[in-house]
Amino acid sequence: MTDSAASGVQVPDDLVQVGYVSGAFGIVGGLRVTPFSVDADALLKVKTWWLDKPAQRSVSVRTVKLHGGDVVATLVGMRDRNEAEALKGAGVFVARSEFPKLEEGEFYWSDLIGLDAVNLEGEALGKVTDMMHNGAQSILRITPAAEEGAPDAKVSERLVPFVDQFVKTVDLGAKKITLDWGLDY
C-alpha cells in the first residue's frame, strides 16, 4: 500500500467519501466495504482509493466486485487478513474528478447534498442534507431552515422521493433543486 506522504502523492482536493471499510473478507487480506450509494459505481470503476486510517493515504485497487450489498476488494500490497482487519472503520474516498461520467439527467448523491430546495412557488423548503434509498427510489432528506424569530424551534425534515413527479429541475451551477412539493407536506 502507498502512503501519500511517503510517496509524495498530493491528496486531491475533491475527495468524496463513498463508503467505509466494514471488515476483512477472506483470508488473503480482502476488504469488505459498505458503500454509501446503491450502485457503488465509483468504488467499482476507480482504481485509486484514499483511506483515512491510520492517516490519509492512497491505495491501489487490485480487484473489486459487488458481494451482496457490499463491495469486496483486494489492494496492492495487502498481504493478510490482519492488515485488512486493522482498516476496519476507515473511510473510503475517491476523487470526484475520477467518478464515472453519467447520462444526462443523472446525478451522484454527493452532487445533490448541499443544494437549496425550493418549490414551484419559489418558497424555500430547506437544504438537501442527505440521501437515502428505500428500495424503490432515492429519497432526498431536506432539512428546513429554522423559522425567523424561532431559531430554537424543532423543525421537521422533509423526505422527498427523487422522481420526475416531484423533482422538476436540478441546477448544480446555481446549487438549487426545484420540487413540486408544498410547505405543508
Secondary structure, 3 states (H helix, E strand, C coil): CCCHHHHCCCCCCCEEEEEEEEEEECCCCEEEEEECCCCCHHHHHCCEEEECCCCCEEEEEEEEEEECCEEEEEECCCCCHHHHHHCCCCEEEEEHHHCCCCCCCCCCHHHHCCCEEEECCCCEEEEEEEEEECCCCEEEEEECCCCCCCCCCCCCCEEEECCCCCEEEEECCCCEEEECCCCCC
